[in-house]
Amino acid sequence: MRIDVITLFPEFIDSCAGIGVVGRAQERGLLQVSTCNPRDFATDNHRTVDGRPFGGGPGMLMTIDPLRDALASTQAQAAQPGRVVYMSPQGARLSQEKVEEFARLDRLILLCGRYEGVDERVLENLVDEEISIGDYVLSGGELAAAVVIDAVGRLQEGALNDAQSAEQDSFTGGLLDCPHYTRPVEDEFGKVPEVLMSGDHAMIRRWRRKQALGRTWLRRPDLLARVELDDEARTLLEEFRREYRAVK
């Protein structure tokens, strides 16, 4: 998969994409992250990429021409066009389902705004969709783009040393993840649940699913309301609720 990022700060994206799971995915040839700076397409001596908004108001807007040319240049670098996504607080909320959709693409182009944003005509004519990583405002789209790159990159086949890691992540299947433990078995903070050391894989699977259901019920009931539970899941959730109430 190839991810291109249109950004005024390519060094930031290069740094983020060069470490951890995403860095390994690039080393293994599973993912390519490239950047393009709109300033390279500015035509004046000052390499200007912004202008004052019509109608007045604070701040500056990124102008059409450098962005249009940067996108055209990026699209021309491969035979297949990429889906253009603008990182914006006004976009649809990023979800694991959307991340999985992006991960199935051959190409993705992330457009990072700065200042007060970009000229609306760029969004109307050159952008396929807008995505937000939360209900807050950042100084630019680079941090949001880095989030998308990491979330998408780790889903590329072979990016993780153990493929089951992605299958057990929070939001996979619509639920939060279950608790996890490692050495030592016993500490002043408590003991590892005995079921996890039992060697009974069926019981461990059951315990983990019950904990995932219960944790989602406690922390994100909005997620649980959107999941269709089978008979086992309903039974496990009811068990968790009884056990939780018994110790409260």
PyMOL commands that set and color helices and strands:
alter all, ss='L'
color gray80, all
select helices_A, chain A and resi 10-17+20-27+38-41+64-75+96-103+120-126+142-153+164-167+172-174+194-197+201-219+221-224+231-247
alter helices_A, ss='H'
color red, helices_A
select strands_A, chain A and resi 2-6+32-36+50-51+61-62+83-93+107-112+129-132+186-187+190-191
alter strands_A, ss='S'
color yellow, strands_A
deselect
rebuild
show_as cartoon
